């Protein structure tokens, strides 16, 4: 079979049973593939591998490895042409459509970051050629084995008034505590490893500004999730609260579990060290490679898919309530779809305005990417508010659970009063439950927080736009206007009326 060497969903699930240390509800989770809080989401992610391995999806989801000639995941392709960049987006959309845009740290997200690192290894060579070689070799290892890597790149919120080296305990932030002939030892904590419980590796580094004196915290390493000393603490897993998939259709299936990472004297061999005690390279990895843009191009493709899903929910709600033709509703839908279309247009603009560097590597448009990211927290809030206005009381006047449909004392009332003009009670309740899970549940509110901050604080992203905007072209227009010759024409007062 053409795709026989691609990772399958079952192979992925099997790899998760590796002794990793995960703690939830005061207990150690021995197997995320069977634990109530994590199993359904694990299957949703396994499905991504099966989608990629399906022969009919080969052209969209894979490309030919430049070193082995084998098909490898499209998310690992370093784009050199506009068609390459478009192909990355289409692959991201295929995967995100299977999760309705609700799993942001799917395997193609941080894969994009490593594409960016491998595309410009000279950034890492500034700390020593061996580190550039390490990052390229590790990228190829990920690519050839179809592996899943997430990241934890922000220090814990303990005392942000002080830099890392001035914290009350030097091992609060993840840092180097020992150097050995064969590698380094890390101790401390880092956040926020979204999907860490489901990944093969965690990339540990810092996107947070570091200062002189913070050298022990200025590193970039890849750590297997099951490495001795690595402990993951997921926030409350929503899957554990979902009694059934009817009442919790989204949170039961697509909770990717944001994780706090504790490193308890974790050994990292030199071959998995890409940055070592280097403040400048730690910063440059994000901005002097296309890593941040490749990762967030995937994120925007995923987000656009999520907005399409949200718009579909709104449309179906309007149809079920008979409000679809109401002019006021149509106006709100017009605003909603305008905002969704702006986000999608910005996604496409990243391809249209992409630029090729001196190495022949294509970078998405910085201005298009960071502009939509800078406004996303505001736009997302407004779009969610429109959905709330359109739903009225519909999402909070639902029966308590699926069990009400089968209780002989309640079934007749539920069937009679919860239906709509065009759908049965069960069909209508199913849609409104989904809308509530999308907006009002813990899962839905986590998503609003996620979309607000996953690209960083909006003021930082706005600074990225400020740095990338073509002010030269703008100010030249002003200079041309100022240089227009004086107009000394004399007008006849009697004829110029």
C-alpha positions in Angstrom: 0.0 0.0 0.0 1.2 3.5 -0.8 0.7 4.8 2.7 1.8 1.6 4.6 4.6 3.4 6.3 2.5 6.3 7.6 1.6 6.2 11.3 -1.9 4.9 11.9 -4.3 5.9 14.6 -3.8 2.6 16.5 0.0 2.9 16.3 -0.3 6.4 17.8 -2.6 5.2 20.6 -0.2 2.4 21.4 2.7 4.9 21.7 0.8 6.8 24.4 1.0 3.7 26.7 4.6 4.5 27.6 4.6 5.1 31.3 4.3 8.9 31.2 3.6 10.7 34.5 0.2 12.5 34.3 -1.7 13.5 37.4 -5.4 14.4 37.5 -7.9 14.5 40.4 -5.1 13.6 42.8 -4.2 10.4 41.1 -1.7 9.2 38.5 -3.3 8.5 35.1 -1.8 5.1 34.1 -3.2 5.1 30.5 -4.6 8.2 28.8 -6.1 6.0 26.0 -8.5 4.4 28.4 -9.0 7.0 31.2 -12.4 8.6 31.2 -11.0 12.1 31.1 -8.7 11.6 28.1 -9.8 8.6 26.1 -12.2 10.3 23.7 -9.9 13.1 22.8 -7.1 10.6 22.3 -9.3 8.8 19.8 -10.1 12.1 18.0 -6.4 12.7 17.6 -5.8 9.1 16.5 -8.4 9.8 13.8 -6.1 12.5 12.4 -3.4 9.9 11.7 -6.0 7.6 10.1 -7.1 10.5 7.8 -3.5 11.2 6.8 -2.9 7.5 6.2 -5.9 7.0 4.0 -4.8 6.5 0.4 -7.5 8.9 -1.0 -6.0 11.7 1.2 -2.4 11.1 0.2 -2.1 14.1 -2.1 -3.5 16.5 0.4 -2.0 15.2 3.6 1.5 14.1 2.6 4.4 15.0 0.4 7.6 13.1 -0.6 10.4 13.1 1.9 13.5 14.8 0.4 15.8 12.3 2.2 13.9 8.9 2.0 11.4 9.3 -0.8 8.7 8.1 1.6 5.4 9.9 2.1 5.5 12.1 5.2 3.0 14.5 6.7 2.4 17.7 4.9 2.8 19.6 8.1 6.5 19.0 8.0 7.0 20.5 4.5 9.2 23.6 4.3 7.5 25.8 1.6 9.5 27.1 -1.2 6.7 28.0 -3.6 3.2 29.5 -3.3 1.8 26.1 -4.1 3.8 24.6 -1.2 2.3 27.1 1.2 -1.2 26.6 -0.1 -0.7 22.8 0.3 0.2 23.3 3.9 -3.0 25.3 4.5 -5.2 22.7 2.8 -3.7 19.9 4.8 -4.3 21.9 8.0 -7.9 22.5 7.0 -8.5 18.8 6.3 -7.4 17.9 9.8 -9.1 20.8 11.5 -12.4 20.0 9.8 -12.4 16.6 11.5 -12.2 18.3 14.9 -14.3 21.3 13.8 -11.4 23.6 14.6 -11.6 22.8 18.3 -8.1 21.2 18.7 -5.5 23.9 18.3 -2.4 21.9 19.2 -2.9 19.1 16.7 0.3 17.4 15.4 0.8 20.0 12.6 1.1 23.0 14.9 4.5 22.7 16.5 5.6 20.7 13.4 5.4 24.1 11.7 7.8 25.6 14.2 10.4 22.9 13.6 9.9 23.5 9.8 10.9 27.1 10.5 13.9 26.2 12.6 15.2 23.7 10.0 14.6 26.3 7.2 17.0 28.8 8.8 19.5 26.7 10.9 22.0 29.5 10.8 20.0 31.2 13.6 20.9 28.2 15.8 24.5 28.1 14.5 25.0 31.4 16.2 25.4 29.4 19.4 27.5 26.7 17.8 27.2 24.7 14.6 26.4 21.6 16.6 23.1 23.1 17.7 22.1 23.9 14.1 22.9 20.3 13.2 20.9 19.1 16.1 17.7 21.0 15.2 17.8 19.9 11.6 18.4 16.3 12.6 15.6 16.4 15.1 13.2 18.0 12.6 14.0 15.1 10.2 13.4 12.6 13.0 10.0 14.1 13.6 9.2 14.2 9.9 10.3 10.7 9.0 8.5 9.1 12.0 5.3 11.3 11.8 5.8 12.3 15.5 3.7 14.6 17.6 5.4 17.5 19.4 3.9 20.2 21.5 5.6 23.0 23.5 5.8 24.7 26.8 7.4 28.1 26.2 6.2 30.4 29.0 7.4 30.4 32.7 4.9 29.9 35.5 3.1 33.0 36.8 4.9 33.2 40.2 6.4 36.6 40.3 6.4 38.4 37.0 8.0 41.5 38.6 11.3 39.7 38.7 13.4 38.0 36.0 14.0 34.3 36.1 17.3 34.4 38.0 15.9 36.6 40.7 13.0 34.4 41.7 12.9 33.3 45.3 14.0 29.8 44.3 16.3 29.5 41.2 14.5 26.2 40.3 11.0 27.7 40.0 11.4 28.4 36.3 12.6 25.6 34.1 16.4 26.0 33.9 19.7 24.2 33.6 21.0 23.0 36.9 23.8 20.7 35.7 26.0 20.2 32.6 27.4 16.7 31.8 29.6 15.3 29.1 26.6 13.7 27.6 24.0 16.4 28.1 22.3 18.8 30.5 19.9 18.4 33.5 16.8 20.6 33.8 14.8 21.5 36.9 11.7 23.7 37.4 8.4 24.3 35.7 7.1 25.6 32.4 3.7 26.2 30.9 1.5 25.7 28.9 1.9 22.3 27.2 -1.5 22.1 25.5 -2.0 18.5 24.3 1.0 17.5 26.3 -0.7 14.3 27.6 -1.2 13.2 23.9 2.2 14.2 22.5 5.5 12.2 21.8 7.8 15.2 22.7 7.6 18.5 24.4 9.7 21.4 23.2 10.8 23.3 26.2 12.1 26.9 25.6 11.1 30.5 26.4 9.2 33.0 24.3 9.0 35.2 27.4 11.6 38.0 27.4 14.8 37.0 29.2 17.4 39.4 30.7 21.1 39.2 31.3 21.6 36.9 34.2 18.9 34.5 32.9 21.3 32.4 30.9 20.4 29.2 32.7 16.8 29.7 31.5 17.8 30.5 27.9 17.7 27.1 26.2 15.7 25.1 23.7 15.4 21.3 24.1 13.2 18.4 23.1 12.1 16.1 25.9 10.1 12.8 25.5 6.9 13.0 27.4 7.8 9.8 29.2 11.3 10.9 30.1 12.2 10.3 33.8 11.4 13.3 35.9 8.8 14.8 33.5 5.4 15.3 35.2 2.3 16.8 33.6 -0.5 18.4 35.5 -3.5 19.0 33.2 -6.1 21.6 34.2 -9.5 20.2 35.0 -10.2 17.7 32.2 -13.7 18.5 30.8 -14.0 15.0 29.4 -14.3 13.6 32.9 -17.4 15.7 33.5 -19.1 14.6 30.3 -21.6 11.9 31.2 -22.4 11.3 27.5 -21.7 12.7 24.1 -25.3 13.9 23.6 -25.2 16.3 26.5 -21.6 17.2 25.9 -21.0 16.6 22.2 -17.8 18.8 21.9 -16.2 18.7 25.4 -16.5 14.9 25.4 -14.5 14.5 22.2 -12.2 17.5 21.7 -10.7 18.6 25.0 -7.0 18.8 24.2 -5.9 19.3 27.9 -3.7 22.2 28.7 -0.8 21.0 30.9 1.6 22.5 33.4 5.0 20.8 33.1 7.3 20.0 36.0 10.8 19.0 35.3 12.4 17.1 38.2 16.1 16.8 37.3 15.3 15.8 33.7 18.3 14.7 31.7 18.5 15.9 28.0 21.2 14.4 25.7 23.2 16.9 23.7 21.6 15.8 20.4 18.2 17.1 21.7 19.7 20.5 22.8 19.2 23.2 20.2 19.9 26.3 22.2 22.1 26.4 25.3 22.5 29.4 27.7 22.1 31.9 24.9 19.7 34.8 25.3 19.9 36.0 21.8 19.3 32.7 20.0 16.4 32.0 22.5 14.7 35.2 21.2 15.8 34.9 17.6 14.3 31.5 17.1 10.8 33.1 17.1 11.5 36.1 14.9 14.5 35.4 12.7 13.1 32.1 11.4 9.6 31.6 9.9 8.8 29.2 12.8 6.3 31.5 14.5 4.6 32.2 11.1 4.4 28.6 10.0 2.9 27.5 13.3 0.4 30.3 13.3 -0.5 29.8 9.6 -1.8 26.4 10.8 -3.5 28.1 13.7 -5.3 30.5 11.5 -6.4 27.7 9.2 -7.7 25.9 12.2 -9.4 29.1 13.6 -11.0 29.8 10.2 -12.5 26.3 10.2 -13.8 26.8 13.7 -15.5 30.1 12.7 -17.1 28.3 9.7 -18.5 25.7 12.2 -19.7 28.5 14.5 -21.4 30.2 11.6 -23.1 26.9 10.7 -24.4 26.6 14.3 -25.9 30.0 14.1 -27.5 29.4 10.8 -29.1 26.1 12.0 -30.3 27.8 15.2 -32.0 30.5 13.1 -33.6 27.9 10.8 -35.0 25.8 13.7 -36.5 28.8 15.5 -38.1 30.1 12.2 -36.0 33.4 12.5 -33.9 32.9 9.5 -35.8 35.4 7.3 -36.2 38.0 10.1 -34.4 41.2 8.9 -32.9 41.8 12.3 -31.5 38.3 12.4 -30.2 38.6 8.8 -28.4 41.8 9.8 -26.7 40.1 12.7 -25.7 37.2 10.5 -24.3 39.7 8.0 -22.1 41.1 10.6 -21.0 37.7 11.8 -20.2 36.4 8.3 -18.4 39.7 7.5 -16.0 39.1 10.5 -15.6 35.5 9.6 -14.8 36.5 6.0 -12.2 39.0 7.1 -10.4 36.3 9.1 -10.5 33.9 6.1 -9.3 36.7 3.8 -6.3 37.4 6.1 -5.5 33.7 6.0 -5.4 33.7 2.2 -3.4 37.0 2.2 -0.6 35.3 4.0 -0.1 33.2 0.9 -0.7 35.9 -1.7 1.8 38.4 -0.1 4.3 35.7 1.0 8.0 36.5 0.4 11.0 34.3 -0.5 14.2 34.8 1.5 17.8 34.5 0.3 17.7 30.7 0.9 14.7 30.1 -1.3 12.4 29.6 1.7 8.9 31.1 1.5 7.7 33.1 4.5 4.0 33.9 4.9 3.1 37.6 5.0 4.0 39.0 8.5 1.6 41.9 8.2 -1.4 39.8 7.2 -0.7 37.1 9.9 0.0 39.4 12.8 -2.8 41.9 11.9 -5.5 39.2 12.2 -3.9 37.8 15.3 -3.7 41.2 16.9 -7.5 41.8 16.5 -8.6 38.2 17.0 -9.3 38.6 20.7 -11.6 41.5 20.0 -13.2 40.0 16.9 -13.8 36.6 18.6 -15.5 38.2 21.5 -17.9 40.1 19.2 -18.7 37.0 17.2 -19.5 35.0 20.3 -21.7 37.8 21.5 -23.7 37.7 18.2 -24.3 34.0 18.8 -25.5 34.6 22.3 -27.9 37.3 21.0 -29.2 35.0 18.3 -29.8 32.1 20.7 -31.9 34.1 23.2 -33.0 31.7 26.0 -32.7 28.7 23.7 -29.5 27.4 25.2 -30.6 27.6 28.8 -34.2 26.3 28.5 -33.2 22.7 27.7 -34.0 19.5 29.6 -31.5 18.5 32.2 -30.0 15.6 30.3 -30.5 12.9 27.7 -32.2 10.8 30.4 -35.3 13.0 30.3 -36.1 11.7 26.8 -36.5 8.1 28.2 -38.3 8.8 31.5 -41.9 7.8 31.1 -43.0 10.8 33.3 -41.2 13.4 31.2 -40.8 12.0 27.7 -44.2 13.2 26.4 -43.7 16.7 27.6 -40.1 16.8 26.2 -41.3 15.5 22.9 -44.2 18.0 22.7 -42.7 21.2 24.0 -39.0 21.1 23.0 -39.5 20.5 19.3 -39.4 23.2 16.7 -41.5 23.8 13.6 -39.0 21.9 11.5 -37.3 19.4 13.8 -38.1 16.9 16.5 -37.4 17.7 20.1 -34.3 15.5 20.2 -32.9 17.1 17.0 -33.5 20.6 18.4 -32.1 19.8 21.8 -29.0 18.2 20.2 -28.2 21.3 18.3 -28.8 23.6 21.2 -26.7 21.4 23.5 -23.9 21.7 20.9 -24.2 25.5 20.8 -24.0 25.6 24.6 -21.0 23.3 24.7 -19.4 25.7 22.1 -20.1 28.9 24.0 -21.4 28.4 27.6 -19.8 25.3 29.1 -16.4 25.1 30.8 -15.1 23.8 27.5 -16.6 26.7 25.6 -15.2 29.3 28.0 -11.8 27.7 27.9 -11.9 28.2 24.1 -12.7 31.9 24.5 -9.7 32.2 26.8 -7.5 30.2 24.4 -8.4 32.3 21.3 -7.6 35.4 23.3 -4.1 34.4 24.3 -2.8 31.5 22.2 -0.8 33.9 20.0 0.4 36.0 22.9 -1.0 39.1 24.5 -2.6 41.3 21.9 -0.4 44.3 22.7 2.7 42.2 21.8 1.1 41.0 18.6 0.2 44.6 17.7 3.9 45.5 18.2 4.7 42.7 15.6 2.4 44.4 13.2 4.0 47.7 13.9 7.4 46.3 13.1 6.4 44.5 9.9 4.1 47.2 8.4 5.4 48.9 5.2 5.7 52.4 6.6 8.1 53.3 3.9 5.4 53.1 1.2 3.0 55.0 3.4 5.2 57.8 4.2 6.4 58.2 0.6 2.8 59.0 -0.3 2.9 61.8 2.4 6.2 63.1 1.0 4.8 63.1 -2.5 1.7 65.0 -1.3 3.9 67.6 0.5 6.0 68.0 -2.6 3.1 68.9 -4.9 3.8 72.3 -6.7 2.0 75.4 -5.5 -1.1 76.0 -7.5 -1.0 79.7 -8.5 -3.9 79.7 -10.9 -6.0 82.8 -10.8 -9.7 82.4 -10.8 -12.2 84.9 -12.1 -14.6 85.6 -9.2 -17.4 86.0 -11.7 -16.9 82.7 -13.5 -15.9 80.2 -10.8 -19.2 79.9 -9.1 
